[in-house]
Amino acid sequence: MTGWKIGWATGPADLVRRVTLVKQYLSFAAGTPFQYAVAGALGSPDAFFDELKSGLTVRRDLLAQGLEECGFDVRTTAGTYFLTADIAPLGEKDGLDFCRRLPGLCGVAAIPSRVFYADESGGHSLVRFAFCKRPETIGEALDRLRNVFSPGLRSKVAVRHG
């Protein structure tokens, strides 16, 4: 569970044993209230998780379609609430620089993916957007992005950071 430092791993025993060895050095403790919350959530009916999944799928698809309309090359996901998008089709090369400028351009934030790579060059033009937001919030963000990155407006963006 992101931010709570609680989770589980399944897989071959040897792999799980190695994950456990690494994990013991990454965090010291999971808060007791969070442990009870996770235990309670795991006891929820399947309908709760089905609704959560379908809601996140709708949000993911909404964000992906909007980003594609703006010219981003979107890499959809099935296992997280983040979308990775390549900014190269926008004429951008540096995800870190792009993410630093983005809030000033339109009030939307993204994370440069290269910060998650051991070799930064692997994710140099990739950025990550979260879709674990209300659909209205995603819609507002997309409207803001469209105001800057719609195909007819891209030249203005180049002037702003050039």
N, C-alpha and C positions, 0 to 999 in steps of 0.2 A: 504494500500500500504506500504509494508515493508520499513522502513527507513524514510518515508515521514510523518508518524504519521497522515495519512489520511485514512479513511475507512468508512464503514457503517455497520449497524447491522439490521437484520430483524428477526422477530420472534414474539412470544406472547408479547403483550404490557407490561406486568409486567416484563418480562425478559429484554426487551429493556430498560425499565426505570431504572432497576438496573445496566445494563451495562453502561448507560449514567452517572449514579451517580458515578460509579467507574472511568470511563474515565476522568471525569472532574478533577480528582486529579492525573492522570498519565502523562498528558502533558499539557503545558500551552497554546500553540498556534500552529497551522499549518501555515507554511509560505504561504503568499499570492500568490507568483508565483506557488506554488504547487497546491493551490486550483484552479487556472485557468487551470493548466495542467490537473488535474483530470477532471474538467468540460469538457475540450476539448476532452479528451480521451473517456469519457462516450458518447460523440456524434459521435464517430467513427462508421463506418459501421460494420455490423456483421462479414464481411469477415476479418477484422483486428483481431478480437478476435478469430475467427476460426483458422486463421493462427498462432496466438500466442499459442493457445492451442495445435495445432498439432505439432508445433515446440518443445514445452516443453515436449510433450508426447514422441517424438522421443529421445530427450536428456535424459529423465528419463529412458526410456527402455535401451538405450545404457549404461548408468551408472549402472543400476541394473544388467544387464547381465554381465558386466565386474566385478563388485564386487562379484557376485555369483561365477564366474569363479575363483576368488581369494580365495574363501572359506568363505566369509562373508554370514551371514544369513540376507537377505535383506527384508525389509518391505516396499512394494511399497505404493505409495500415489496417491491420485487423487485430492488433494487440496492445494498443496504447491510446491515449487521448491527445496525441500530438500528430500533426502532419508535417512531413518534410517536403520542402519545396526548393527547387533549384532556381536561382535568380539569374543564371546565365542567359536565358532567353530574353530577359529584360535589358540586356547589355551590361549587367553587373558582374563583377568577378570576385569581390571580396565580401563574404557573408558578415564578417565582423564589422567592417565599415558600414555596410548596408544596414545592419541592425542598430548601429549607433545613430544613424541618420533617420531611420524610419519613424520613431516617435515625433520628431520635429516636423517631418513631412506630412504626417497624417494622424498622429495620435494613436498609432497601433504599435505594439511591441512584438518582436520575434527574437528568437535565440539563435546565435550562429552555431551551426552544428559542429563546426571544427573544434569547439571546446570539448567535445566528447570523444575526439579521436586522439590516439597516441601520436599518429602522424597527421598533423593538421591539414596537410594537403589533400587528404582523402575527402574532407568535407568542406573544402574552401569556399565553394559557391552555394552551399546548402544552408538553409535556415529552417527553423522549426516554429510552428504556430500551434497553440493549444486550442482544442475545440470542446473542452469541458466547461463550457459557458452556456448561458441561456441562449436560445436561438435568436432572440432580439439583439443580444450583445454581439453575436457573430454577424448578424445582418448589418448592424451599425459599423462594425469593423470593415466589413466588405464594402459598404458604401464609401467609407473613407479611403480604402485602398483603390477603389475604382476611380475616385476623383483624382488620384495621382497616376495610377498605372494603366488606365484604359488606353488602348492602342494609340489613339490620337493625342494623348497627353505625355507619352513617354519621353519625347524630346525635351519637355520642360524639366523632367526629373534630371536628365543628363546635365542640363544647364545649372541646376541647383547645386550639384555636387562637383561640377567640373572645374 
